[in-house]
């Protein structure tokens, strides 16, 4: 898929039949699930896709919005996915350590669900000069998301959006004509609240989404 920020590749090894995608309910993972499902329909009908949502009491909205995304993709593309959820405590063997690197996290997911490949909708940060603007208040910029990376390091833990930012993801929504359909079903806000009917509008992730 070619957009202004480069080429995005969705692929899987020929002997792979079980793949997982970490689905937070955010705009990036939702778009990736849509593309991965289209890839299955058009190229690899043998693939079983497992959308994996972490059931975490600290981020309860992820489960709520991930379910909305799955329902949309299934209805839009007339398909039934292999629904799954990962309970955080069980995945971490009861540990309270959240300091896993993304690579370790993906490997644990694969082992837990007997998956052969995994996909994550990680994107690049917005340009650093935007941090001086008032909309980017508070923490949020992950140094690991700065700059482009050599994607060949992600052999079976795919990061197809890793070298594009949110504006590249927006292009994908526009390309497939689902801006007004899928995007409103997603949530990016990480402001601590129990009300999920709107975004807070001031956290770093809201700023990135608006940008």
N, C-alpha and C positions, 0 to 999 in steps of 0.2 A: 504494500500500500504506500503510494508516494504522496507526501504532503510537503509543504514549504520548508519544513525543518529536516527533511530527509526521508529515507525509506524505512518503513516499519515492516518487520517480517514476523509472520505467525507460522510456526512450523512444529513438527513432532517427528521423532524417529519412526521409521517404517514398522518396527516391531513393538511400538508402544501402543497400548490399548487403554490404559488407565491414567488420566491426567487430572491434576487438581489445580484450582485457581483460588488464591486467597481473595475473598470478597468482603470488603469492609462496609460496603454500602455507599462508598464515595464515588465521585464522578469518574475517576481513572479506572478503578477495578470494574465498574459497571460497563464502561466502554470496552474494556479488554474482554469481559465475559461475552459481550455481544459479538465481537470479532472472532473469538475462539469458537463460539457456537456456529457462526457462519462458516468457519474453516471446516468444522466437523461436517456440516450439511453438504458443502460444496466439494470438499476434497477427501475427508477422512470419516466416512460414516461409521467406521469401526471403533472410533474413539468413544470412551465413556468419560464424560466431564463431571468432576465433582467440585461444585462451588463450596469452598471451605470458609465458614465464618466463625471467628473466635467468639465463643460465648463468655463474655467478660463483664462482670457486674459493674466495673468502672467505666465501661463504654457500652452500655446497654443498647444504645441506638444502632450499633452496628448490626445486630441481629434483626432489628425491626426493618431497617432500610435495605439490608441485603435480601430479605424475603420479597420486598417490593420489586427489587431489580430482577430477581430470578423469575418472578411471576410475569413481569413485562417481557423478558427475553423469550420465555417459553411461549407466551401468547403471540408475540410478534413474529416469531420464526417457526411457529407450529411444531414444537418439539418438547420432549420431556427430559430434563436433566437428572443426573444422579444427585439428589439433594443430600447434603451432609452438614453436620456441625461439629466443631471441635471444642470440647470443654477444656478451658484453659488449664485448670488444676490437673486434670488427667494427663493432658499433653506434656506438662512440665513435671510429671511424676510427683505432684504435690509440693514442688518447690515454689518459693516466692520470688525467685530470681527472674526479672524481666529483661536482663541484659544480654539476651542472645543477639548475635549478629544475624543479618538476614539470611546468610548462607546456612548457618546452623539451624535456624528456624525452618527453612525450606526442607532441609534434610530430615528434621524431626517430623514434619508434616508428611513427607513421603513414606517414612517408615510406619507412622501411625495409621495411615490410610492405605498402605500397600500400593502407593502410587509410583509410576515410573518417571513422570515428569511433572513439574509444577510451574505455574505462571503467576507473576506478581505485577500489578499495575504501577510500579514505582516510576516517577517522572523526575526530571531535573528541577532544581529550584528556579524561580524567576531570576532574572539578572540581579547581581548583587547591588547595583546602584539603586534599585527600588527600595532597599531597606531603609533609606533615608526618608522615604515618604511616610506620612503619618499613618497610612492604612496598615502598615506592617508593624504593629505594636506587639510586644511580647515575644516569647520564644517560639520557635517553630522551624527555623531554617536548619536542616540537618546537613552538616558538612559533607556527609557521604553522598548527598544529592547535588553537590556543586560540580559543574563541568561534565563533559562527556567521558564515557568509559569505553574500554574495549569489550564489546559484548560477547566476544568468543569465550570469555571466562565463564559465561553462564551456559554451560553445555546442556544440562537438563533442568536447571532452575531458571527459567526464561524471564527476562525483563525487557519485553519488546518496546516499552515506552521510555526506557531509561535515558535515552539521549534526546528526548523532546520535553518541553515544558507544558504547562497547562494550556497555553495558547495553541500548541500542537494538538492537544486532546480536543480542544474546541473545534478545530478543523475537522477532526474525525466525526464528531457529532453532526456537524454541518454537512459533511460529505454523504453521510448515510441518512440525512433528513430526520434525525430523531432528537434534535435539540429541545423541542417543546414536549416530547413524549417521555424520554428516558431521563434526561438531566434533572427535571423537577422531582424525580423519585429518589434522588441521591442526597446524601448529607455529608458535608466536609467539616462542619463545625466541631471543635473539641472543647468548647466551653463547658465546664462542669454544670450540669443541670439535669432535671428529670422531666423537663418539657421539651419535646422534640418537634413541635409544630412549626418551628422557624429556626433560622440561623441567628447567632448572636450579633454578627455583623462587625465585630471588632477584634476577634482573635486572629492570629497569624494565618490560620487555615481558611478562615472566611475571606481574609484579604487576598490570599492566593486564588481562591475560587472566583472572587469578583474580578480580579485582574485578568 
